[in-house]
Amino acid sequence: MGVTARRPSAGQRLSPDQPAGGPRRPRAAERVGLALILAAVVLFGAFPGTAPAVHRGGDLPPLYDRTYKCDALELLPSPPELVVFGGSRAQRFEPSYAEALTGLESFNFALQNSRPEDVYAIARYLFWRSPVTKLRCVWAVQVTTFGDNPFHPGLLAEERLRQFVPDHLLAQQSALDAKVVGHEIQWTDEYSGRGCLLRNSYDAKVDRGIDFDTLLGVYLERMLPRAAAPNPHGVERSRYYFERTLRLFNLHGVAPVIVVMPYHPEALAAFRAVGWQTKLDDLTSYLDGLEDRYRVHVVDYTEIEAFGGTPEGFYDGSHIKSVNARRILDQIVEDVPGAFR
C-alpha cells in the first residue's frame, strides 16, 4: 500500500515497493503513521511554512518533500543501511528492490531539484540520528547537479536539515526569496513508506493516453535551450558540499556509489547535437578525478547500453520508470559489489 499526499484511505492500492520476501513487520505501522502525519497537515497545517514560496492550498503551509521524507524516515523502526540520493530522476528507485539485491534496509531520499547542499544536510542528519550505522550510499547525479543555484525552499523550511547548514549561508539564501517551480509535493502524489515515488503527474499523463512522442517533444522543447546554454551559475559551492559529503561517508567507513544518470537515446542525441557533450565531459572528468582523493565508486550510465536499459523505461527524455531503475541497481551490484558489504 502506498501513501498518497492527497488523503490516506482504506482503499489505497498495494504498493509495488514491498520487500521481496513479503511485507516486513513495520509496514502497517509506517502507513498508519504517515496517514496521521498527512491528516495533521490537512487539518492543522502541521508542517513549517517559513520558506519564501508561493503555494497552492489556501492557508495551508507548503508541503515539501524534504519534510515529508524526514517524517517518513522517523517512522521506521530502525535506521536505513542504504540510502539513495538524487533529484527527481532518482525517485523511482525502490527500496524493497535494493534490499532484495543487497540485504540492506533501504530508503529513497531523492528529492526534486536536489543539490549537494541538500544531500550534505541529509547525510549529517542521518548520521546524527544513528552514528553507529554503516550507511551505504547510492547518489544519482547529472550535469545540473553541480550549480550554485538558490536553495530549494524545502531545505530552508526544514529545521531538521537546516541545522547542518552554516548560518551565514542560510541567511544569504533566505534573503534571495527564491521561487522554485513545482517545489511542493502534489496531493495526488503517492509514495511508499520508504520514500519511493510510486505515482505522480507522469503516470497520470500515461493513464490519459498521452503518447511518448508527445511527452518527449514537450521535454525537448523545454530542455534543449538549457542543454545548449552555458551554466548560469558557478559550481564552487556545490562541489564543496559534494566533497564534504564524500568525506563524511568515508569517515564512516563507506565509499559512496556515484551514478551518472541515463537519458532516452533520442534525448541524448538531441542534447549532443547542441553541444551538451562538453558539459558531460566536464562532469565525468571531475568525478573521475575524485577517485584519487576519496574512496568512491563512479559508474557512468549516461547511455542505456551501459546498464541494459530500455527506451520504453522513460517517462520523458530523462525521468526513468521503475524498470530502468531496477536495471540500474542490478548493474551497480554487478559493477561494484563491494560497495554494499
C-alpha positions as CSV (number, residue, x, y, z in Angstrom):
1,M,0.0,0.0,0.0
2,G,1.3,3.4,-0.9
3,V,1.0,6.7,0.9
4,T,-0.8,9.4,-1.1
5,A,-0.1,13.0,-0.4
6,R,-3.8,13.8,-1.0
7,R,-5.6,11.9,1.7
8,P,-5.0,8.4,3.2
9,S,-7.8,5.9,2.7
10,A,-8.5,2.3,3.4
11,G,-8.9,1.7,-0.3
12,Q,-5.4,2.6,-1.4
13,R,-3.9,0.1,-3.7
14,L,-1.0,-2.2,-2.8
15,S,2.4,-0.6,-3.4
16,P,4.8,-2.4,-5.8
17,D,7.5,-1.3,-3.4
18,Q,7.2,-4.2,-1.0
19,P,10.0,-6.4,0.3
20,A,10.7,-9.3,-2.0
21,G,10.0,-11.9,0.8
22,G,6.7,-10.4,1.7
23,P,5.7,-7.5,4.0
24,R,8.0,-6.9,6.9
25,R,6.7,-6.2,10.4
26,P,6.8,-2.3,10.3
27,R,5.0,-1.6,7.1
28,A,1.5,-1.4,8.6
29,A,2.7,0.9,11.3
30,E,4.6,3.0,8.8
31,R,1.5,3.5,6.7
32,V,-0.7,4.4,9.7
33,G,1.9,6.8,11.0
34,L,2.2,8.6,7.6
35,A,-1.6,8.7,7.4
36,L,-1.7,10.5,10.7
37,I,1.0,12.9,9.6
38,L,-0.9,13.7,6.4
39,A,-4.1,14.1,8.3
40,A,-2.3,16.6,10.6
41,V,-1.2,18.6,7.6
42,V,-4.7,18.7,6.1
43,L,-6.4,19.6,9.4
44,F,-3.9,21.8,11.2
45,G,-1.2,22.8,8.7
46,A,1.4,21.0,10.8
47,F,4.5,21.5,8.5
48,P,6.7,24.6,8.8
49,G,5.8,27.3,6.4
50,T,8.8,29.6,6.8
51,A,10.2,29.3,3.4
52,P,9.5,32.1,0.9
53,A,7.3,30.4,-1.6
54,V,4.0,30.8,-3.4
55,H,2.0,27.6,-3.0
56,R,-1.4,26.2,-3.7
57,G,-3.7,25.1,-0.8
58,G,-5.3,28.3,0.6
59,D,-4.0,28.9,4.1
60,L,-2.1,25.7,4.4
61,P,1.7,25.9,4.6
62,P,3.7,24.2,1.7
63,L,4.3,20.5,1.9
64,Y,7.9,20.0,0.8
65,D,9.4,16.6,0.0
66,R,12.3,17.3,2.4
67,T,9.9,17.4,5.3
68,Y,7.8,14.6,4.0
69,K,10.7,12.2,3.8
70,C,12.2,13.2,7.2
71,D,8.9,12.4,8.7
72,A,8.7,9.0,6.8
73,L,12.2,8.2,8.0
74,E,11.4,8.8,11.6
75,L,8.5,6.4,11.5
76,L,10.8,3.5,10.6
77,P,11.6,1.0,13.4
78,S,15.3,1.1,12.6
79,P,17.6,3.4,10.6
80,P,18.3,2.5,7.0
81,E,21.5,0.8,6.0
82,L,21.4,2.0,2.4
83,V,20.2,5.4,1.2
84,V,19.5,6.6,-2.4
85,F,20.2,10.3,-3.0
86,G,19.5,12.3,-6.2
87,G,17.0,14.5,-7.9
88,S,13.6,13.8,-9.4
89,R,15.2,11.3,-11.8
90,A,16.1,9.0,-8.9
91,Q,12.8,8.9,-7.1
92,R,11.7,5.6,-8.7
93,F,14.5,3.5,-7.1
94,E,12.5,1.0,-5.0
95,P,14.0,0.4,-1.5
96,S,12.4,-3.0,-1.5
97,Y,14.2,-4.0,-4.7
98,A,17.5,-2.6,-3.4
99,E,17.0,-4.6,-0.2
100,A,16.4,-7.8,-2.1
101,L,19.6,-7.2,-4.0
102,T,21.9,-6.2,-1.1
103,G,20.2,-7.4,2.0
104,L,20.3,-3.8,3.4
105,E,17.3,-2.0,4.7
106,S,17.0,0.9,2.3
107,F,15.4,4.4,2.0
108,N,14.9,6.6,-1.1
109,F,15.8,10.2,-0.1
110,A,15.8,11.5,-3.7
111,L,14.3,15.0,-3.9
112,Q,13.0,17.4,-6.5
113,N,15.8,19.8,-7.5
114,S,18.2,18.1,-5.1
115,R,21.6,19.7,-4.8
116,P,24.8,18.6,-2.9
117,E,23.9,21.1,-0.1
118,D,20.6,19.1,0.4
119,V,22.5,15.8,0.4
120,Y,25.1,17.0,2.8
121,A,22.5,18.2,5.3
122,I,20.5,14.9,5.0
123,A,23.7,12.8,5.4
124,R,24.6,14.8,8.6
125,Y,21.0,14.3,9.8
126,L,21.2,10.5,9.1
127,F,24.5,10.1,10.9
128,W,23.4,12.3,13.8
129,R,20.3,10.0,14.2
130,S,22.3,6.8,14.1
131,P,26.1,7.4,14.3
132,V,26.9,3.7,14.6
133,T,25.0,2.6,11.5
134,K,27.2,1.7,8.5
135,L,25.1,3.7,5.9
136,R,25.9,2.8,2.3
137,C,25.0,5.3,-0.3
138,V,24.0,5.4,-4.0
139,W,24.0,9.0,-5.3
140,A,22.4,9.7,-8.7
141,V,23.9,12.8,-10.4
142,Q,23.6,14.7,-13.7
143,V,25.2,17.7,-15.2
144,T,22.8,20.1,-13.4
145,T,23.6,18.6,-10.0
146,F,26.5,20.9,-9.9
147,G,25.5,24.5,-10.0
148,D,25.3,27.1,-7.2
149,N,21.6,27.6,-7.6
150,P,19.4,29.1,-4.9
151,F,18.5,26.6,-2.3
152,H,15.2,24.8,-2.6
153,P,12.8,26.4,-0.1
154,G,12.2,23.0,1.4
155,L,15.8,23.0,2.8
156,L,15.3,26.4,4.3
157,A,12.0,25.4,5.9
158,E,13.0,22.0,7.4
159,E,14.8,22.6,10.7
160,R,16.0,19.0,11.0
161,L,18.1,19.7,7.9
162,R,18.9,23.4,8.0
163,Q,20.6,23.0,11.4
164,F,23.5,21.5,9.5
165,V,23.9,24.4,7.1
166,P,26.0,27.4,8.2
167,D,24.0,30.4,9.5
168,H,25.6,32.8,7.0
169,L,24.6,30.6,4.1
170,L,21.1,30.2,5.4
171,A,20.8,34.0,5.8
172,Q,22.2,34.6,2.3
173,Q,19.8,32.1,0.7
174,S,16.7,33.3,2.7
175,A,17.4,36.8,1.5
176,L,17.2,35.7,-2.1
177,D,13.5,34.9,-1.7
178,A,13.9,32.3,-4.5
179,K,10.9,30.7,-6.1
180,V,11.4,27.1,-7.2
181,V,8.9,25.9,-9.8
182,G,7.0,22.9,-8.8
183,H,8.6,22.8,-5.4
184,E,5.7,21.2,-3.4
185,I,4.5,17.7,-3.2
186,Q,1.2,17.4,-5.0
187,W,-1.7,16.0,-3.1
188,T,-2.1,13.3,-5.8
189,D,1.5,12.1,-5.5
190,E,1.9,8.7,-4.0
191,Y,4.9,7.4,-2.0
192,S,5.9,4.2,-0.3
193,G,6.7,4.2,3.4
194,R,10.4,4.2,2.5
195,G,10.4,7.2,0.2
196,C,9.9,5.7,-3.3
197,L,7.7,7.8,-5.6
198,L,5.0,5.4,-6.8
199,R,2.8,7.8,-8.8
200,N,2.8,11.4,-9.9
201,S,1.8,13.5,-12.8
202,Y,4.0,11.5,-15.2
203,D,1.8,8.4,-14.5
204,A,-1.4,10.4,-14.8
205,K,-0.3,11.6,-18.3
206,V,0.3,8.0,-19.4
207,D,-3.1,7.0,-18.0
208,R,-4.7,9.7,-20.0
209,G,-3.2,8.2,-23.1
210,I,-0.7,10.9,-24.0
211,D,1.8,9.1,-26.2
212,F,5.6,9.1,-25.5
213,D,6.5,11.1,-28.6
214,T,4.3,13.9,-27.4
215,L,5.9,13.8,-23.9
216,L,9.4,13.7,-25.4
217,G,8.6,16.6,-27.7
218,V,7.4,18.7,-24.7
219,Y,10.5,17.7,-22.7
220,L,12.9,18.6,-25.5
221,E,11.2,21.9,-26.2
222,R,11.8,22.9,-22.6
223,M,15.3,21.3,-22.1
224,L,17.2,21.8,-25.3
225,P,17.8,25.5,-24.8
226,R,19.2,24.7,-21.4
227,A,21.3,22.0,-22.8
228,A,22.8,24.4,-25.3
229,A,23.3,27.3,-22.9
230,P,26.3,27.7,-20.5
231,N,25.7,27.1,-16.8
232,P,24.3,30.3,-15.4
233,H,25.8,29.6,-12.0
234,G,29.2,28.7,-10.7
235,V,30.0,25.3,-9.3
236,E,32.3,26.0,-6.4
237,R,29.8,25.8,-3.6
238,S,28.1,22.7,-4.9
239,R,31.3,20.9,-5.4
240,Y,32.5,21.9,-2.0
241,Y,29.4,20.3,-0.4
242,F,29.6,17.3,-2.7
243,E,33.1,16.6,-1.5
244,R,32.2,17.3,2.1
245,T,29.6,14.6,1.8
246,L,32.0,12.1,0.3
247,R,34.4,12.8,3.1
248,L,31.7,12.3,5.7
249,F,30.8,8.9,4.3
250,N,34.5,8.0,4.1
251,L,34.9,8.9,7.8
252,H,32.1,6.4,8.5
253,G,33.9,3.7,6.5
254,V,31.7,3.9,3.4
255,A,32.7,4.5,-0.3
256,P,29.6,6.1,-2.0
257,V,28.5,4.9,-5.4
258,I,28.0,7.9,-7.7
259,V,25.8,7.1,-10.7
260,V,25.7,9.4,-13.8
261,M,22.1,9.0,-14.8
262,P,20.8,8.0,-18.2
263,Y,18.9,9.7,-20.9
264,H,16.5,8.4,-23.5
265,P,18.5,7.8,-26.7
266,E,16.6,10.4,-28.7
267,A,17.0,13.0,-26.0
268,L,20.7,12.2,-25.7
269,A,21.2,12.5,-29.4
270,A,19.4,15.9,-29.4
271,F,21.5,17.2,-26.5
272,R,24.7,16.2,-28.1
273,A,23.7,17.9,-31.3
274,V,23.6,21.3,-29.5
275,G,27.0,20.8,-27.8
276,W,25.9,19.4,-24.4
277,Q,28.5,16.7,-24.5
278,T,31.1,19.2,-23.4
279,K,29.2,19.6,-20.2
280,L,29.0,15.8,-19.7
281,D,32.7,15.5,-20.3
282,D,33.4,18.2,-17.7
283,L,31.3,16.3,-15.2
284,T,32.8,12.8,-15.8
285,S,36.3,14.3,-15.7
286,Y,35.6,15.9,-12.4
287,L,34.1,12.7,-10.9
288,D,37.0,10.5,-12.2
289,G,39.4,12.9,-10.5
290,L,37.7,12.4,-7.2
291,E,38.8,8.8,-7.1
292,D,42.4,9.9,-6.3
293,R,41.3,11.8,-3.2
294,Y,38.3,9.9,-1.8
295,R,37.0,6.3,-1.6
296,V,34.2,6.5,-4.1
297,H,32.8,4.4,-7.0
298,V,31.8,6.2,-10.1
299,V,29.6,4.5,-12.7
300,D,28.6,6.3,-15.9
301,Y,25.2,5.1,-17.2
302,T,24.5,8.0,-19.5
303,E,23.8,5.6,-22.3
304,I,21.2,2.9,-21.6
305,E,23.5,0.2,-23.1
306,A,25.8,0.7,-20.1
307,F,23.2,-0.9,-17.8
308,G,21.0,-2.9,-20.1
309,G,18.3,-0.2,-20.0
310,T,15.3,0.1,-22.3
311,P,13.9,3.1,-24.2
312,E,10.5,2.2,-23.0
313,G,11.6,2.7,-19.4
314,F,11.4,6.5,-19.5
315,Y,8.5,8.9,-18.9
316,D,10.2,11.6,-21.0
317,G,13.8,12.3,-22.0
318,S,15.3,11.7,-18.6
319,H,12.9,10.5,-15.9
320,I,13.1,6.8,-15.6
321,K,10.4,4.3,-14.8
322,S,10.9,1.5,-12.2
323,V,12.0,-1.0,-14.9
324,N,15.1,1.1,-15.7
325,A,15.7,1.9,-12.0
326,R,15.8,-1.8,-11.3
327,R,18.3,-2.4,-14.1
328,I,20.5,0.4,-12.9
329,L,20.6,-1.2,-9.4
330,D,21.3,-4.6,-10.9
331,Q,24.2,-3.2,-12.9
332,I,25.6,-1.4,-9.8
333,V,25.7,-4.6,-7.8
334,E,27.5,-6.3,-10.7
335,D,29.9,-3.4,-11.3
336,V,30.8,-2.5,-7.7
337,P,29.6,-5.5,-5.5
338,G,31.9,-4.4,-2.7
339,A,30.0,-1.2,-2.2
340,F,27.3,-3.0,-0.2
341,R,29.3,-5.1,2.2
